[in-house]
Amino acid sequence: MKLREDQIERYSRQILLPNVGGKGQEKLLNAKVLIIGAGGLGSPAGLYLASAGIGKIGIVDSDVVELNNLQRQILHATSDVGNAKVLSAKERLNNINPDVEVIAHRLRLTSENILDVIKDYDIILDGSDNFPTRYLVNDACVLSEKPLSHGGILKFDGQAITILPGKSACYRCLFPEPPPPGLVPSCQEAGILGAVAGLIGTIQANEVLKYILGIGDLLTGKLLIFNALDPSFRQVKVPKDPKCQLCGERPTVTELIDYEEFCHVRSSQTLSVD
């Protein structure tokens, strides 16, 4: 595709970069990215991906905007309280960049629907805030050979890793089993500094952009850990586990399972993607 004059102006600061240029910008405009969760991580990631000119952005979320979201979920405004997050996000992203086709998936991801949801996207960005969804997304991406950017936040801490199925460690290599119920609190229970969400979500967006452009070193085989109080960044090597139940030499997880049961979550509990 040939860039229009207004696109050359809009993306000029990216096009100037030798690792991007006009051809790189065309790659971004042709790319399709799915963001799981229009919350603390999905918000900054969505803003930067839309601003960068990603051609199609899908957003998955079943929740509505609540007042307590606004401290960190910067896709939404006070006037959006009570509205569906995916619709609020779609409006905000289109206001920033009308070039972007935003697809609103107002649903809760399950083993029955996730493969159909992710199949048309080039890379998945997981901004969920609960273990059943994280394992579900990881397993679906590995089984579908879809690249995945994972992020996690809690209190003053954040982490990020990029997963290339078949090439690098997956989420199960890092965490073979979910923690016992109640051991790890949620952001709703323990709190989160909004700026930490912004930082990790932005790192995830950066990983997605690098993957699409084919530049730089991705966070594959290494977990980036951030602490806001020190402040400090560090990286921990995460080798691909040959005994991994999903991507190892003798996998035992060959299809999607009941992730609420796997994570010992009661089916009556609401699973959000913050």
The 8 nearest C-alpha neighbors of each residue, nearest first, counted from 0:
[[1, 2, 25, 29, 28, 3, 22, 26],
 [0, 2, 3, 25, 21, 22, 4, 6],
 [3, 1, 6, 7, 0, 4, 25, 21],
 [2, 4, 6, 5, 7, 1, 8, 0],
 [3, 5, 7, 6, 8, 2, 9, 1],
 [4, 6, 8, 7, 3, 9, 2, 10],
 [7, 5, 9, 3, 8, 4, 10, 2],
 [6, 8, 4, 11, 5, 10, 9, 3],
 [7, 9, 11, 5, 6, 10, 4, 12],
 [10, 8, 6, 7, 11, 5, 12, 4],
 [9, 11, 13, 7, 8, 12, 6, 14],
 [12, 10, 14, 8, 13, 7, 9, 15],
 [13, 11, 15, 14, 10, 16, 9, 8],
 [14, 12, 15, 11, 16, 10, 19, 20],
 [13, 15, 20, 11, 16, 21, 12, 19],
 [16, 14, 13, 12, 20, 11, 17, 19],
 [15, 17, 19, 14, 13, 18, 20, 12],
 [18, 16, 19, 20, 15, 14, 13, 23],
 [19, 17, 16, 20, 214, 23, 212, 14],
 [20, 18, 23, 16, 17, 14, 24, 13],
 [21, 19, 14, 23, 22, 17, 15, 16],
 [20, 22, 24, 23, 14, 25, 19, 2],
 [23, 21, 25, 24, 20, 26, 19, 14],
 [22, 24, 19, 26, 25, 20, 21, 212],
 [23, 25, 27, 21, 26, 22, 28, 20],
 [24, 26, 28, 22, 23, 27, 29, 21],
 [27, 25, 23, 29, 24, 28, 30, 22],
 [26, 28, 53, 30, 24, 25, 29, 52],
 [27, 29, 54, 53, 25, 26, 52, 30],
 [28, 30, 26, 54, 27, 25, 31, 53],
 [31, 29, 27, 54, 28, 53, 26, 55],
 [30, 32, 55, 120, 121, 56, 54, 53],
 [33, 31, 56, 122, 120, 121, 123, 57],
 [32, 34, 57, 123, 56, 58, 124, 120],
 [35, 33, 124, 58, 57, 36, 123, 41],
 [36, 34, 59, 125, 126, 58, 124, 127],
 [35, 37, 272, 126, 60, 38, 41, 127],
 [38, 36, 41, 42, 60, 84, 85, 58],
 [39, 37, 273, 72, 41, 36, 42, 40],
 [38, 40, 72, 196, 71, 42, 41, 273],
 [41, 39, 200, 126, 196, 42, 38, 43],
 [40, 42, 37, 44, 38, 126, 36, 45],
 [41, 43, 74, 45, 44, 40, 38, 37],
 [44, 42, 46, 200, 45, 197, 201, 41],
 [45, 43, 204, 200, 41, 201, 47, 42],
 [44, 46, 48, 42, 43, 47, 41, 49],
 [45, 47, 43, 49, 44, 48, 50, 42],
 [46, 48, 50, 44, 49, 45, 51, 43],
 [49, 47, 51, 45, 50, 46, 53, 44],
 [50, 48, 52, 46, 51, 47, 53, 45],
 [49, 51, 47, 52, 48, 46, 96, 95],
 [52, 50, 48, 49, 47, 53, 10, 27],
 [53, 51, 49, 50, 28, 54, 27, 48],
 [52, 54, 27, 28, 49, 30, 48, 55],
 [55, 53, 28, 99, 29, 30, 52, 100],
 [54, 56, 31, 100, 99, 53, 101, 32],
 [57, 55, 101, 32, 33, 31, 102, 100],
 [56, 58, 33, 102, 101, 34, 103, 32],
 [57, 59, 34, 103, 104, 35, 33, 85],
 [60, 58, 104, 35, 36, 105, 34, 103],
 [61, 59, 36, 105, 62, 106, 85, 37],
 [60, 62, 106, 105, 107, 59, 63, 83],
 [63, 61, 60, 84, 83, 64, 271, 105],
 [62, 64, 83, 84, 82, 81, 65, 61],
 [63, 65, 80, 81, 84, 82, 83, 79],
 [66, 64, 80, 68, 67, 81, 63, 69],
 [65, 67, 68, 69, 80, 64, 77, 70],
 [66, 68, 65, 69, 70, 64, 71, 72],
 [69, 67, 65, 66, 72, 70, 71, 64],
 [68, 70, 72, 71, 67, 66, 73, 75],
 [69, 71, 68, 193, 72, 67, 73, 66],
 [70, 72, 193, 39, 69, 73, 68, 196],
 [73, 71, 39, 38, 69, 68, 42, 74],
 [72, 74, 75, 42, 71, 69, 43, 76],
 [75, 73, 42, 88, 72, 91, 76, 87],
 [74, 76, 73, 79, 87, 72, 69, 88],
 [77, 75, 79, 78, 69, 74, 80, 73],
 [78, 76, 79, 80, 66, 75, 69, 65],
 [77, 79, 76, 80, 75, 81, 82, 64],
 [80, 78, 76, 77, 82, 75, 81, 64],
 [81, 79, 64, 65, 82, 78, 77, 66],
 [80, 82, 64, 63, 79, 65, 83, 78],
 [83, 81, 63, 79, 80, 64, 84, 87],
 [82, 84, 63, 86, 85, 62, 64, 87],
 [85, 83, 87, 63, 86, 64, 88, 62],
 [84, 86, 88, 103, 87, 83, 89, 60],
 [87, 85, 89, 88, 83, 84, 90, 103],
 [86, 88, 84, 90, 85, 89, 75, 91],
 [89, 87, 85, 91, 86, 90, 74, 84],
 [88, 90, 86, 92, 87, 91, 101, 85],
 [89, 91, 93, 87, 88, 92, 94, 86],
 [92, 90, 94, 88, 93, 89, 87, 95],
 [93, 91, 95, 89, 94, 90, 88, 96],
 [92, 94, 97, 96, 90, 95, 91, 89],
 [95, 93, 91, 92, 96, 90, 97, 89],
 [96, 94, 92, 93, 91, 50, 97, 49],
 [95, 97, 93, 98, 94, 99, 92, 50],
 [96, 98, 93, 99, 94, 95, 100, 92],
 [99, 97, 96, 100, 54, 52, 93, 28],
 [100, 98, 54, 97, 55, 96, 101, 53],
 [99, 101, 55, 54, 56, 102, 98, 97],
 [100, 102, 56, 57, 89, 55, 99, 103],
 [101, 103, 57, 56, 58, 104, 100, 89],
 [102, 104, 58, 85, 105, 57, 101, 86],
 [105, 103, 59, 106, 58, 102, 60, 85],
 [106, 104, 61, 60, 59, 103, 85, 107],
 [107, 105, 61, 104, 60, 108, 59, 62],
 [106, 108, 61, 109, 60, 105, 59, 271],
 [109, 107, 113, 106, 112, 110, 132, 59],
 [108, 110, 111, 112, 113, 107, 135, 132],
 [109, 111, 255, 112, 113, 256, 135, 108],
 [110, 112, 109, 113, 114, 108, 115, 255],
 [113, 111, 109, 115, 114, 110, 108, 116],
 [114, 112, 116, 115, 108, 109, 110, 117],
 [115, 113, 116, 117, 112, 118, 139, 111],
 [114, 116, 113, 118, 112, 117, 119, 111],
 [117, 115, 113, 114, 118, 112, 119, 104],
 [118, 116, 114, 120, 119, 115, 113, 33],
 [117, 119, 115, 120, 116, 114, 143, 121],
 [120, 118, 117, 121, 116, 31, 115, 33],
 [119, 121, 31, 32, 117, 118, 122, 33],
 [122, 120, 31, 32, 30, 145, 119, 123],
 [121, 123, 146, 32, 120, 147, 145, 33],
 [122, 124, 147, 33, 32, 34, 146, 148],
 [125, 123, 148, 34, 147, 33, 35, 149],
 [126, 124, 35, 149, 127, 148, 34, 123],
 [125, 127, 40, 36, 41, 35, 150, 124],
 [128, 126, 272, 36, 273, 125, 129, 35],
 [127, 129, 273, 272, 126, 271, 130, 151],
 [130, 128, 132, 131, 127, 133, 270, 272],
 [129, 131, 133, 132, 134, 262, 177, 128],
 [132, 130, 258, 134, 259, 133, 129, 262],
 [131, 133, 135, 130, 134, 129, 136, 127],
 [134, 132, 130, 136, 135, 131, 137, 129],
 [135, 133, 137, 131, 136, 132, 138, 130],
 [136, 134, 132, 138, 133, 137, 131, 139],
 [137, 135, 139, 133, 134, 138, 132, 140],
 [138, 136, 134, 140, 135, 139, 133, 170],
 [137, 139, 141, 135, 140, 136, 134, 142],
 [138, 140, 136, 142, 137, 141, 143, 135],
 [141, 139, 145, 143, 137, 138, 142, 144],
 [142, 140, 144, 164, 138, 143, 139, 137],
 [141, 143, 139, 140, 144, 138, 253, 254],
 [142, 144, 140, 141, 145, 139, 114, 118],
 [145, 143, 141, 164, 142, 140, 146, 165],
 [144, 146, 140, 143, 122, 141, 147, 164],
 [147, 145, 163, 122, 162, 123, 164, 144],
 [146, 148, 123, 162, 124, 161, 122, 149],
 [149, 147, 161, 124, 125, 203, 160, 123],
 [150, 148, 125, 160, 159, 161, 147, 124],
 [149, 151, 159, 158, 126, 125, 199, 160],
 [150, 152, 158, 157, 159, 149, 153, 128],
 [151, 153, 157, 156, 196, 158, 154, 150],
 [154, 152, 191, 156, 186, 155, 157, 190],
 [153, 155, 191, 190, 156, 192, 189, 152],
 [156, 154, 227, 226, 192, 153, 191, 195],
 [157, 155, 226, 153, 225, 152, 154, 227],
 [156, 158, 152, 225, 151, 224, 199, 153],
 [159, 157, 224, 151, 223, 150, 225, 152],
 [158, 160, 150, 223, 149, 222, 151, 199],
 [159, 161, 222, 218, 149, 148, 219, 223],
 [162, 160, 148, 219, 218, 147, 149, 217],
 [161, 163, 147, 169, 146, 219, 167, 164],
 [162, 164, 146, 167, 166, 165, 147, 161],
 [165, 163, 141, 144, 166, 162, 167, 146],
 [164, 166, 167, 163, 246, 144, 141, 168],
 [165, 167, 164, 163, 168, 239, 162, 219],
 [168, 166, 163, 220, 239, 219, 162, 165],
 [167, 169, 239, 220, 172, 238, 162, 237],
 [168, 170, 172, 171, 162, 167, 173, 164],
 [169, 171, 173, 172, 174, 137, 168, 134],
 [172, 170, 175, 174, 173, 169, 243, 245],
 [173, 171, 169, 240, 170, 168, 243, 174],
 [172, 174, 170, 171, 175, 237, 169, 168],
 [173, 175, 171, 176, 172, 170, 177, 178],
 [176, 174, 171, 172, 173, 177, 243, 170],
 [175, 177, 174, 178, 171, 262, 261, 179],
 [178, 176, 262, 179, 174, 130, 175, 261],
 [177, 179, 180, 182, 176, 183, 262, 181],
 [178, 180, 182, 181, 177, 263, 262, 183],
 [181, 179, 182, 178, 263, 264, 183, 262],
 [180, 182, 183, 184, 179, 178, 185, 264],
 [183, 181, 180, 179, 184, 178, 185, 177],
 [182, 184, 181, 185, 178, 180, 179, 189],
 [185, 183, 188, 189, 181, 182, 186, 187],
 [184, 186, 188, 187, 189, 183, 128, 153],
 [187, 185, 190, 189, 188, 191, 153, 184],
 [186, 188, 185, 190, 189, 184, 191, 273],
 [187, 189, 185, 186, 184, 190, 191, 183],
 [190, 188, 186, 184, 187, 185, 154, 191],
 [191, 189, 186, 154, 187, 188, 153, 192],
 [192, 190, 154, 153, 186, 193, 155, 189],
 [193, 191, 195, 194, 155, 154, 190, 196],
 [194, 192, 71, 196, 195, 70, 191, 197],
 [193, 195, 197, 196, 192, 198, 71, 191],
 [196, 194, 198, 197, 193, 192, 199, 155],
 [195, 197, 39, 193, 194, 199, 40, 198],
 [198, 196, 194, 200, 195, 43, 199, 201],
 [197, 199, 195, 201, 196, 200, 194, 202],
 [200, 198, 202, 201, 196, 197, 195, 157],
 [201, 199, 40, 44, 203, 197, 202, 43],
 [200, 202, 204, 198, 44, 203, 199, 43],
 [203, 201, 205, 199, 200, 204, 206, 198],
 [202, 204, 200, 206, 201, 205, 148, 199],
 [205, 203, 44, 201, 207, 206, 202, 48],
 [206, 204, 202, 208, 203, 207, 209, 201],
 [205, 207, 203, 209, 204, 208, 210, 217],
 [208, 206, 204, 210, 205, 209, 211, 203],
 [207, 209, 205, 211, 210, 206, 212, 204],
 [210, 208, 212, 206, 214, 207, 211, 213],
 [211, 209, 213, 207, 208, 212, 206, 214],
 [210, 212, 208, 209, 213, 207, 27, 26],
 [211, 213, 209, 210, 214, 23, 208, 26],
 [214, 212, 210, 211, 209, 215, 208, 18],
 [215, 213, 209, 212, 210, 18, 216, 211],
 [216, 214, 209, 217, 213, 210, 212, 18],
 [217, 215, 218, 214, 209, 219, 206, 210],
 [216, 218, 219, 206, 215, 161, 209, 210],
 [219, 217, 161, 160, 221, 220, 216, 222],
 [220, 218, 161, 221, 217, 162, 167, 160],
 [219, 221, 237, 238, 167, 168, 236, 218],
 [222, 220, 236, 237, 235, 219, 218, 234],
 [221, 223, 160, 235, 234, 159, 224, 236],
 [222, 224, 234, 159, 158, 233, 160, 221],
 [225, 223, 158, 233, 232, 157, 234, 222],
 [224, 226, 232, 157, 156, 231, 158, 227],
 [227, 225, 156, 231, 230, 228, 155, 229],
 [226, 228, 230, 155, 229, 156, 225, 231],
 [227, 229, 230, 226, 155, 231, 156, 225],
 [230, 228, 231, 227, 226, 232, 225, 155],
 [229, 231, 227, 228, 226, 232, 225, 155],
 [232, 230, 229, 226, 225, 233, 227, 228],
 [233, 231, 225, 224, 226, 223, 234, 230],
 [232, 234, 224, 223, 231, 225, 235, 222],
 [233, 235, 223, 222, 224, 221, 236, 232],
 [234, 236, 222, 221, 237, 223, 233, 224],
 [235, 237, 221, 220, 238, 222, 234, 219],
 [236, 238, 220, 221, 235, 168, 173, 222],
 [239, 237, 220, 168, 240, 236, 167, 221],
 [238, 240, 168, 167, 172, 241, 237, 220],
 [239, 241, 243, 242, 172, 238, 247, 168],
 [242, 240, 247, 248, 243, 239, 246, 249],
 [241, 243, 247, 240, 244, 248, 249, 250],
 [244, 242, 247, 240, 245, 246, 241, 172],
 [243, 245, 250, 251, 252, 247, 246, 242],
 [244, 246, 250, 252, 243, 247, 251, 253],
 [245, 247, 243, 250, 244, 248, 165, 169],
 [248, 246, 243, 241, 242, 250, 249, 245],
 [247, 249, 241, 250, 242, 246, 243, 244],
 [250, 248, 247, 251, 242, 244, 243, 241],
 [251, 249, 244, 245, 247, 252, 246, 248],
 [250, 252, 244, 253, 245, 249, 243, 247],
 [253, 251, 245, 250, 244, 254, 255, 256],
 [252, 254, 251, 250, 245, 255, 142, 244],
 [255, 253, 252, 256, 142, 138, 139, 251],
 [254, 256, 110, 138, 139, 253, 257, 135],
 [255, 257, 258, 254, 110, 261, 135, 252],
 [256, 258, 260, 259, 261, 110, 255, 109],
 [259, 257, 261, 131, 260, 256, 262, 135],
 [258, 260, 264, 262, 261, 131, 257, 263],
 [259, 261, 263, 258, 262, 257, 264, 265],
 [260, 262, 258, 259, 263, 257, 131, 264],
 [261, 263, 259, 260, 264, 177, 131, 258],
 [264, 262, 260, 261, 259, 265, 180, 179],
 [263, 265, 259, 262, 260, 266, 268, 180],
 [264, 266, 267, 268, 263, 259, 260, 269],
 [265, 267, 268, 264, 259, 269, 260, 263],
 [266, 268, 265, 269, 264, 270, 259, 260],
 [269, 267, 266, 265, 270, 264, 259, 271],
 [268, 270, 271, 267, 266, 265, 264, 107],
 [271, 269, 268, 272, 129, 132, 107, 131],
 [272, 270, 273, 269, 128, 62, 129, 127],
 [271, 273, 127, 36, 128, 60, 126, 38],
 [272, 38, 128, 127, 39, 36, 271, 126]]
